[in-house]
Amino acid sequence: MMKFTRIPVTTFKELIQNAGIIVDSFVPATGTIGNLLCATSGGLNFDDDITFVDFGEDIDNCKKNTKELKKIDSRTSKISGTGLTISTGFLKVLMAAADIDPLDDTHVIPRSELEAGDFHDLWWIGDYSDKNGVRHGGFVAVHLKDALSTGGFHIKSSDKNKGQFTFEFTAHSSIEDQEDEPYDVYIQAGTDEGDGYRMSVLSVAGTSVGYTAITTEQTAGSGESYVYQTGADLNVPGEGTTLVGTAWTAWDGDDEIESDAGLDIVVAIVDASHKAVHAGKTIVAVKES
């Protein structure tokens, strides 16, 4: 092999893969995504075009592009692509300045003036690294702040094919925080999935008679909460199971729980849709009289 014909040994661990998605919210610490805006075709583009000013270009005897005299004038940061699916909510965003008719939610009405509510944070998120599992997959996430649809609203239909619409969202700064740049980026390598669903649950005697103190290996993240149930011969619910109804009791992760000694207790962490993301069980120990 030639000396300079090679690639970094970390190449596969540092690739961005697939087209990615565009969503209205994202929590990098937990990997929790919000609503997907639309299905897309042809991939998505992020561009940060920077305009520079060279204060030395008109100074006699000064070389152009002298670094000490170079300043950033502005950034134009955009996400663009081609969408295939549309809803009234996304149409309102695409039209930049528009409202959904309060008397008819199928009717979207454009207006001639921008309002503060027309600016929305948006995220492009793509798979990253050699580990891309559903729980601990790596990602690159570009966060557009106060994005506004600046590409207009266009629909292109064709015979025996899907309709398409191009979109372009531009991030904006604010006079309320003039030092803040209009976008930022997160890069997180993935980790092994392992058996990350099942968590350890520990029960010890509480401080009051008939109560147990519970601790869990995992803690609830943003948008997540705890539920539990007690009984005999309980099974741990499968990942993604919806845990609602009288069998499940909400828990704050801290308060002691009243129970009978020797029963099973199953504790689960659920997401905002009440679907189990972690669960485990143990035998209840309580303070005796």
N, C-alpha and C positions, 0 to 999 in steps of 0.2 A: 504494500500500500504506500502511496506517495505521502510525503511528510505533511503536506498541506491539504490533502484530500481526506477530510474527516469531519465528523460532527461531534458536538459535546456528548459526553457519556450520559448526561442527564436529559437528553433530548426527549425521550418518550415520557419522562416525568414532568416535562414543562410544556407540553403541547396543549393548545386550546382545540377542543374537538366539537364537531357538529355546529349547527346553525345558531344555537342559543335561543333564548326566549326574551320577550319584553314584558315586564310586569309593572304593576303600580306600587308595589312595596316589597321590601326584602330586609331581613334581619341577618347580617353577616355572622353574628356570634352563634346563631342556631341554625342557619341555613333555611329559615322559614320564608317561603315566598308568598306573595299576595296573589292578586288576580292576573291571569294572563290576558293581555289586551286583545290578541288575535292570533290565529294561525298565519304563518308567513310562507313565502316562497322565494327561493334564491338567496337566502341568508339575510343577515342584518349588518348594517354598517355603523360604526362609531367613528366620528371624525372630530379632531380638535385642531382647528386651523388658527394659527397664531400670527398676528401682525406685529412686526417689530418696527421700532424707530431707531435710526442711526444718527445720533446727535453730532457725530464727527464728519458726516458726509459733505458738509458745506464749510468745513474748517480747513483753511490753507495748511498744507504740509501734514495733514492728518490722514492716515490710511483709512480707507473705508473698512467697516467691520472691525473696528477697534473694540475689544470686548468691554472695556470700562465705560464706553459711551453708548453701548447697546441697551435698549430698554424694550420691555414688552408693552405694546400699545393696547392690544385687546385679544380676547379669545372668542372664537365662535365654535361652540361644542354642540354636536348634533348626533342623533340616532336616526337612521333612515332605513327604509326597506319597502317591501311589497306585501300587503295584507291580502288574505283570502276570505276571512270571516269578519262579520261586523254585527254590532248590536247598537241599540239606541244610545247606551251609555258611552260606548267607544266613538260613535258618530259625533256625539256632542263634543268630545275631546278633539276629534279630527277637524271639526269646523272652527276651531279656535275660539270664536266668540259665538256661543249658541246656548239655547235653553231647551229643556224638554217641557213640552206643553203640560202645565199642571192639571189640565182637564182631559188630556189624551196622551198617555205615555208612549204612544207610537209615533208621536209628532215632534220633530226636532226643528226649532225655529232659529235661524241665524240672527245675529244682531250686529250693530255697527260700532259698538264700543267694547273695549276689553274691560274685564273685571278681575279683581284679585283671584277669584275662584277659578279663572280660566288657566291658571298656572298650576302644574302638578309635577311632583317628583316622579320620575320614571327610572327604571333599572333595566339594563341589558345584562343577562347572566348566561355564561357559557360554561360547559364542562371543561375541567382542567385537571391535569396530571394523569398518572396511570391508575389511579384509584377513583372510581366513579360510581360507587354504590349509592343506594337510595338514602342511607342514613348519614354516611360520612364522606360523600363524594366531594372532590375538589371543585373549585369554581373560580372564575374571574368575573367580577361584577363591576359594571360601570354605572355610577349613580348620577343621573342628570337632575340638577336642582331647578325647581320652578320651570319645568319644561313647558313650552307652548308649541302647538302645531303651526309650523311656518311654511309648510309646503303646499298649502291649499288642500282642497278635497276633490279627488278625482276618482271616477269609476271607469274601468275599461272592461267591457264584456266582449266575448267572442263566441262564434258558433261552435256548439258542441264542446264547450270548455268552461272553466270556472271564471267568474268575474274576479277582477283584481283591482286594488287601489293602492297607489303609492302613498307613503307618508314620510314626513320629516318633522322631528321634534328638536327644538333648539333650547338649550339651557340658558337661564338668565341669572344675573347677579341682582342684588337688591341694595337700595340706598340705605336700608336699615343695618346692613353689615357689609360695608364696602371693601373690606379686606378678604371676604370669603370668595373663593373661586367657584365657578358655576358647576363643577363636577368633581368627583373623586372616584378612586378605583380601589377595589379590594382583590387580592390574590390569595387563595387558600388552597394548599395542597390537600388531597384526600388522604384518608387513613383507612386501615383495614376495617371491614365491617364487623368481623367477629360475631358474637352473639349479643349484640348491643341492646336487644329488646328486653331480655330477662334481667331484672335487677334484684339485688339482695335486699331483704327487708328484715329489720331487727326489732323485736318486741321485748321490752324490759318493764318491770313493775313501775307503775306511775307513782306520783306523790300522794294521790288520794285513793282510798279503798275502792276496789273495783275498776280501776283505770290502768291503762297501759300507755307507755311512752314509745312511740314508733319513730324509727329513723330509716331512711332509704338510701341506697347506694347512689341513685340518680336524683337530681333536683329538677323541679319544674322550671322550664325556661320561659321566655317571653311568649305570651299567648297560651301557655299550658297551665294545667291545674291538677290537683289530686282528687281521687275518689277511692273509696274503700268499701269492702263488705266483710262481714264476719259470719261464720257458720261452720257446719261440719262437712268434711270431705269436699271442700271447694276446689275448683280448678282455676288455673291462671288463664285468663282470656288470651286469645291469639292477637298478634300485632294487627292493628287496624280495626279491631272490633269496636263497635259503637257501644259505649257504656253509659246508658241512661236508664231511668226508671227507678222504682222503689228499692230495687236490690242494691243500688249504689248510693253512697252518702258522700257529699262533698267534704273535703278536709283541707285545712289551710297549711298542712305540712309541719305544724308546730304543736297544736293543742293535743293534750292527752285524750285518748279515746276510751269510752266506757264499754266494757265487754266482760264476758265470762272467761275464766282461765281455761286453757286447753282447747279452745276453738281455733279454727283456721282464720287468719286474716289475710285477705288479698288487697294489696295496695297498687293502684295504677296511676300513671301520669297520662293525661289525655290532652289532645290539642283542642283548638277552638271549636272543632266539629264534634268533640267528645269521643274521638277515636283514640284507642290506646297506642301510646308510643313507647312506654315502658311499663312493666308489671312484674310483680313477684309476690310470694306469700311466705308466711311463717306461722308458728304456733303462738297464741296469745299468752303473755305472762302479765298478771295483774298484781296489784298490792292487795295482800290478804288482810282481813280484819284482825 
